[in-house]
């Protein structure tokens, strides 16, 4: 043992190096193995992540224009060809949708424009003092120019029966000539009962002929008294020129009434056209007489909102989102359409239309309303008509069987084309948000803003 210890002491450095080598090699092997395993695990995770990204699926979709039909979808690993394909078809559908919106707006507007240029949306200065009265003149007529309502009647070839002021002299002339023909040279003798009956028959025949001739001159019977509004709904139909300056909100209400009357009478006239689009006479068309068209409600009238708590002031509705989905509410209407602060897309207006129609042509009347604008007949009530009683008042309807029909009509008015003409007071009443000006545009400078505020304070 002593020689070994002596040798170890003599060669201590060699022994220590040998021990270190013997210890380090296994330890190094163990640590290197674990390190290698860690690197392999980390690299495997990175490779798996990249592989998952390469195999990850995305959902491609092409929307449809019909909400009842589902969109065309496909869940696949993305690639350039597939992405380009769906992008092309999606853009085509969106472009087609824009075309549908444009056509819908054009169809709904039907060429409607304000009667007085420069009045809407917000006339100022001298225009604000004069143009409302100019609108009133257009509504009631002035200086030889017929009112816009009479122009509307003339546009659809509507008119009244032969008036007594014209018919009276004609019938008197018939009676006089027939009496002279009977008496001849003996003008002083009395007419016999048979001769009086003969004269009466001639007069009646001529009277009927005049009624028939008038029916062939017009498309339907209607007059200024056919236009009416439900005054209990905050509405009014201007009949005489106002003494006080009308407000812009009231003026817009009158203008909107004209547009609605125009659509309804346009639909009635469309029902009285043949397959070639030519207007028919009273005795040929579906609509014989328009007794009355009553506008039942309007979203443009000023309505006082009641607060839920009497101690609290009524709050104004929050601005509607024009892009929000309008879900149907069949509790409000059988069509599911409704007006309200939450509906930023369109307004609903209703009317009652009381007409004398050919009972066999009622389906044509329904079609005419649908083809004229976004109008739906939601209800119809029928009643008997005494044609002889009507004939006594000059209304000749021909040989067809006629009935009295009371139609409830629901109309849709898109705000997209009406908003640019809506006065500020109407936009606030309907909770329509104002368009935000483009960056750098529309915002007054600080000096201009202070000047405007000073002017408002002076007012």
VOPA-477463 format. One line per field, with one value per residue (C-alpha): chain; x, y negated, z; residue in one letter. Coordinates in steps of 0.25 Angstrom, whole numbers, always signed. Each point is the difference from the previous one (the first is absolute). Layout:
<recs>
ch: [A/...]
u: [X/...]
v: [Y/...]
w: [Z/...]
aa: [A/...]
</recs>
This chain:
<recs>
ch: [A/A/A/A/A/A/A/A/A/A/A/A/A/A/A/A/A/A/A/A/A/A/A/A/A/A/A/A/A/A/A/A/A/A/A/A/A/A/A/A/A/A/A/A/A/A/A/A/A/A/A/A/A/A/A/A/A/A/A/A/A/A/A/A/A/A/A/A/A/A/A/A/A/A/A/A/A/A/A/A/A/A/A/A/A/A/A/A/A/A/A/A/A/A/A/A/A/A/A/A/A/A/A/A/A/A/A/A/A/A/A/A/A/A/A/A/A/A/A/A/A/A/A/A/A/A/A/A/A/A/A/A/A/A/A/A/A/A/A/A/A/A/A/A/A/A/A/A/A/A/A/A/A/A/A/A/A/A/A/A/A/A/A/A/A/A/A/A/A/A/A/A/A/A/A/A/A/A/A/A/A/A/A/A/A/A/A/A/A/A/A/A/A/A/A/A/A/A/A/A/A/A/A/A/A/A/A/A/A/A/A/A/A/A/A/A/A/A/A/A/A/A/A/A/A/A/A/A/A/A/A/A/A/A/A/A/A/A/A/A/A/A/A/A/A/A/A/A/A/A/A/A/A/A/A/A/A/A/A/A/A/A/A/A/A/A/A/A/A/A/A/A/A/A/A/A/A/A/A/A/A/A/A/A/A/A/A/A/A/A/A/A/A/A/A/A/A/A/A/A/A/A/A/A/A/A/A/A/A/A/A/A/A/A/A/A/A/A/A/A/A/A/A/A/A/A/A/A/A/A/A/A/A/A/A/A/A/A/A/A/A/A/A/A/A/A/A/A/A/A/A/A/A/A/A/A/A/A/A/A/A/A/A/A/A/A/A/A/A/A/A/A/A/A/A/A/A/A/A/A/A/A/A/A/A/A/A/A/A/A/A/A/A/A/A/A/A/A/A/A/A/A/A/A/A/A/A/A/A/A/A/A/A/A/A/A/A/A/A/A/A/A/A/A/A/A/A/A/A/A/A/A/A/A/A/A/A/A/A/A/A/A/A/A/A/A/A/A/A/A/A/A/A/A/A/A/A/A/A]
u: [+0/+11/+7/-13/-3/+14/-2/-13/+7/+11/-9/-12/-3/-1/-9/-9/-1/-3/-12/-5/+0/-7/-11/-2/-2/-12/-6/+3/-7/-12/-1/+2/-11/-10/+4/-1/-14/-4/+5/-7/-13/+0/+3/-11/-10/+4/-1/-14/-4/+4/-6/-13/+0/+2/-12/-9/-13/-8/-14/-3/-14/-7/-13/-13/-10/-12/+0/-8/+12/+12/+14/+9/+11/+12/+10/+13/+15/+3/+7/+2/-9/-12/+2/-1/-12/-8/+4/-4/-14/-2/+3/-9/-12/+3/+0/-13/-5/+4/-8/-12/+0/+2/-12/-8/+2/-3/-13/-4/+3/-8/+6/-6/+6/-3/-11/+8/+15/+9/-10/+6/+7/+3/-3/+6/-2/-9/-3/-5/-10/-5/+1/-10/-11/+4/-2/-14/-3/+3/-8/-13/+2/+3/-3/-5/+9/-7/+4/+9/-11/-8/+12/+1/-14/+2/+13/-8/-12/-10/-12/-13/-14/-6/-4/-14/+5/+3/-10/-12/+0/+3/-13/-8/+4/-4/-14/-2/+3/-8/-12/+1/+1/-13/-8/+4/-8/-10/+9/-12/-6/+3/+8/-6/+5/+6/+7/+6/+5/+6/+8/+4/+5/+8/+6/+4/+6/+8/+4/+5/+8/+6/+4/+6/+7/+7/+4/+7/+8/+6/+7/-7/-9/+7/+1/+7/-9/+6/+13/-1/+9/-3/+1/+0/+14/+6/-2/-6/-4/+3/-13/+2/+13/+6/+0/+12/+14/+0/+12/+9/-5/-15/+4/+7/-12/-8/+10/+0/-15/+1/+10/-9/-13/+8/+4/-14/-7/+11/-3/-15/+3/+9/-12/-7/+9/+0/+11/+7/+0/-11/-9/-15/-13/-9/-8/+12/+9/+1/-2/-13/+0/+10/-9/+11/+14/+3/+15/-1/+13/+14/+13/+3/-11/+4/-4/+1/+7/-5/+11/-2/+1/-8/+11/+10/+1/-2/+13/+3/+3/+14/+5/-3/+10/-3/+8/-6/-9/-15/-7/-14/-10/-14/-6/+0/-4/-3/+11/+10/+4/+1/+4/+8/+12/+8/-4/+10/-2/-15/-13/-14/-12/-14/-12/-15/-5/-15/-3/-11/+6/-3/-2/+7/+12/+4/+12/+5/-1/+9/+10/+0/+4/+11/+6/-1/+8/+3/-15/-8/-15/-1/-15/-13/-14/-11/-14/-12/-2/-13/+4/-14/+2/+14/-5/-10/+13/+7/+9/-1/+8/-3/-6/+9/-4/+6/+3/+5/+14/+7/+15/+10/+13/+14/+11/+15/+9/+15/+8/+12/-6/-10/+11/+7/-13/-4/+1/+8/-13/-5/+14/+0/-15/+4/+13/+8/+15/+7/+10/+14/+8/+13/+13/+4/-14/-12/+6/+0/+13/+0/-2/-12/-6/+1/-6/-12/-2/+0/-11/-8/+1/-4/-13]
v: [+0/-10/+2/-4/-12/-4/+1/-8/-11/+0/+0/-8/-8/+12/+6/-12/-2/+15/-1/-13/+7/+12/-9/-10/+9/+7/-13/-7/+12/-1/-16/+1/+10/-8/-13/+7/+5/-14/-5/+11/-3/-15/+2/+10/-9/-11/+9/+5/-15/-3/+12/-3/-14/+7/+9/-10/-1/-13/-3/-6/-6/-6/-8/+1/-11/+8/+1/+13/+7/+3/-5/+9/+4/+9/+4/+3/-2/-14/-1/-11/+6/+3/-14/-7/+8/-4/-14/-2/+6/-7/-14/+4/+3/-13/-8/+6/-3/-15/+1/+5/-11/-10/+5/+1/-14/-4/+8/-6/-14/+1/-13/-7/-14/-12/-9/-12/+0/-6/+2/+13/+4/-12/-13/-13/-15/-5/+13/+5/-12/+2/+14/+6/-9/+4/+15/-4/-7/+13/+8/-8/-7/-14/-10/+10/+11/+13/+5/+12/+9/-4/+2/+14/+3/-5/+8/+13/-5/+0/-9/-3/+4/-9/-13/-5/-13/+6/+11/-9/-8/+12/+7/-12/-2/+15/-2/-13/+5/+13/-9/-8/+12/+6/-13/-5/-13/+2/-4/-5/+14/+8/+13/+13/+9/+9/-11/-5/+15/-1/-12/+5/+13/-9/-8/+12/+7/-13/-1/+15/-3/-12/+9/+10/-10/-6/+14/+2/-13/+4/+12/-1/-9/-8/-15/-9/+6/+13/-4/+0/+2/+5/-12/+7/+5/-14/-2/-10/-2/-14/-6/-15/-8/-1/-14/+3/+5/+15/+7/+9/+13/-3/-3/+13/+7/-6/+4/+14/+0/-4/+12/+10/-5/+1/+14/+5/-7/+5/+14/-2/-5/+12/+9/-7/+3/+11/+10/-10/-10/-9/-7/+5/-7/+1/+11/+8/-1/+6/-12/-8/-11/-5/-4/-4/+3/-3/+0/+7/-4/-6/+1/-15/-6/-5/+10/-3/+11/+4/+3/+13/-8/-12/-7/+3/-7/+8/+4/-1/+13/+4/-1/+12/+8/+0/+13/+8/+12/-3/+12/+2/-3/+7/-5/-14/+4/+12/-3/-1/-14/-11/-14/-5/-6/+13/+1/-9/+6/-4/-6/+6/-8/+5/-4/+4/+0/+0/+4/+5/+12/+11/+12/+9/-9/-1/+9/-10/-11/+8/+2/-15/-5/+10/-4/-15/+0/+7/+0/+11/+2/+5/+1/-2/-1/+1/-6/+0/-12/-4/-4/-7/-9/-3/-2/-11/-8/+2/+12/+9/+13/+8/+14/+7/+4/-10/+0/-11/+4/-6/+3/-1/-3/+1/-8/+0/-12/+2/-11/+1/-8/-9/-4/-10/-8/+2/-13/+1/+0/+12/+7/-3/+5/+13/+2/+0/-2/-11/+4/-2/-10/+5/-2/-15/-3/-6/-3/-16/-6/-5/-14/+3/+9/-11/-10/+10/+2/-15/-1/+11/-8/-13/+7]
w: [+0/+4/-14/-7/+9/-2/-15/+0/+8/-10/-11/+6/-12/-9/+10/+1/-15/-2/+11/-7/-13/+5/+7/-11/-11/+6/+5/-13/-7/+9/-1/-15/-2/+8/-8/-13/+4/+3/-13/-7/+7/-2/-15/-1/+6/-10/-11/+4/+2/-14/-5/+7/-7/-13/+2/+7/-7/-3/-3/-14/-2/-11/+5/-6/-4/+6/+15/-1/-7/+7/-4/-8/+9/-1/+11/-6/+1/-6/-13/-10/-10/+9/+7/-14/-4/+12/+0/-14/+2/+13/-6/-11/+10/+7/-12/-4/+14/-2/-13/+7/+10/-11/-7/+13/+3/-14/+0/+14/-4/-13/-5/+12/+3/+8/-6/+3/-2/+11/+11/+5/+8/+8/-8/+7/-1/-10/-6/+13/+0/-14/-4/+10/-5/-15/+4/+6/-13/-8/+10/-1/-14/-4/-11/-10/+3/+6/+13/+0/+4/-12/-9/+6/-4/-14/-1/+2/-8/+12/+0/+6/-7/-10/+8/+1/-5/-13/+0/+3/-13/-8/+5/-1/-14/-3/+7/-8/-13/+2/+5/-13/-8/+6/+0/-14/-4/+11/+12/+9/+2/+12/-1/+3/+11/-11/-6/+13/+2/-13/+3/+14/-7/-10/+12/+8/-12/-3/+15/+0/-13/+7/+12/-9/-9/+13/+4/-13/+2/+14/+6/+14/+7/+11/+4/+10/+12/-3/+8/+15/+13/+13/+9/+13/-4/+0/-15/-8/-15/-4/-6/+1/+1/+14/+6/+9/-6/+0/+6/-8/+7/-3/-15/-1/+5/-11/-10/+5/-1/-15/-2/+6/-7/-13/+3/+3/-12/-8/+4/-2/-14/-3/+3/-11/-11/-10/-4/-8/+11/-7/+10/+0/+1/+13/-6/-4/+12/+13/+9/-3/+10/+11/+12/+9/+4/+14/+5/+14/+6/-2/+7/-4/+9/+14/+10/+15/+7/+14/+11/+7/+13/+1/+8/-11/-13/-13/-6/-14/-7/-3/-14/-9/-7/-15/-2/+11/-3/+0/+5/-3/+11/-4/+13/-7/-14/-8/-9/+12/-4/+10/+3/+12/+6/-2/-15/-7/-14/-3/+5/-1/-5/-1/-7/-2/-14/-3/-14/-10/-7/-10/+9/-11/-1/+15/-2/-10/+10/+10/-11/-4/+14/+1/-13/+2/+13/+13/+4/+5/+2/+14/+1/-9/+4/-11/+0/-10/-9/-6/-15/-2/+11/-4/-15/+6/+5/-14/+3/-12/+3/-13/+0/+10/+14/+10/+15/+10/+5/+12/-1/+11/-7/+7/-7/+2/-1/+0/+7/-9/-10/+9/+10/-9/+0/+14/+8/+13/+9/-7/+1/+15/+1/-6/+7/-13/+3/-8/-10/+6/-9/-6/+7/-2/-6/+6/+14/+1/+5/+14/-4/-8/+11/+10/-10/-3/+15/+2/-11/+7/+13/-7/-5]
aa: [X/X/X/X/X/X/X/X/X/X/X/X/X/X/X/X/X/X/X/X/X/X/X/X/X/X/X/X/X/X/X/X/X/X/X/X/X/X/X/X/X/X/X/X/X/X/X/X/X/X/X/X/X/X/X/X/X/X/X/X/X/X/X/X/X/X/X/X/X/X/X/X/X/X/X/X/X/X/X/X/X/X/X/X/X/X/X/X/X/X/X/X/X/X/X/X/X/X/X/X/X/X/X/X/X/X/X/X/X/X/X/X/X/X/X/X/X/X/X/X/X/X/X/X/X/X/X/X/X/X/X/X/X/X/X/X/X/X/X/X/X/X/X/X/X/X/X/X/X/X/X/X/X/X/X/X/X/X/X/X/X/X/X/X/X/X/X/X/X/X/X/X/X/X/X/X/X/X/X/X/X/X/X/X/X/X/X/X/X/X/X/X/X/X/X/X/X/X/X/X/X/X/X/X/X/X/X/X/X/X/X/X/X/X/X/X/X/X/X/X/X/X/X/X/X/X/X/X/X/X/X/X/X/X/X/X/X/X/X/X/X/X/X/X/X/X/X/X/X/X/X/X/X/X/X/X/X/X/X/X/X/X/X/X/X/X/X/X/X/X/X/X/X/X/X/X/X/X/X/X/X/X/X/X/X/X/X/X/X/X/X/X/X/X/X/X/X/X/X/X/X/X/X/X/X/X/X/X/X/X/X/X/X/X/X/X/X/X/X/X/X/X/X/X/X/X/X/X/X/X/X/X/X/X/X/X/X/X/X/X/X/X/X/X/X/X/X/X/X/X/X/X/X/X/X/X/X/X/X/X/X/X/X/X/X/X/X/X/X/X/X/X/X/X/X/X/X/X/X/X/X/X/X/X/X/X/X/X/X/X/X/X/X/X/X/X/X/X/X/X/X/X/X/X/X/X/X/X/X/X/X/X/X/X/X/X/X/X/X/X/X/X/X/X/X/X/X/X/X/X/X/X/X/X/X/X/X/X/X/X/X/X/X/X/X/X/X/X/X/X/X/X/X/X/X/X/X/X/X]
</recs>
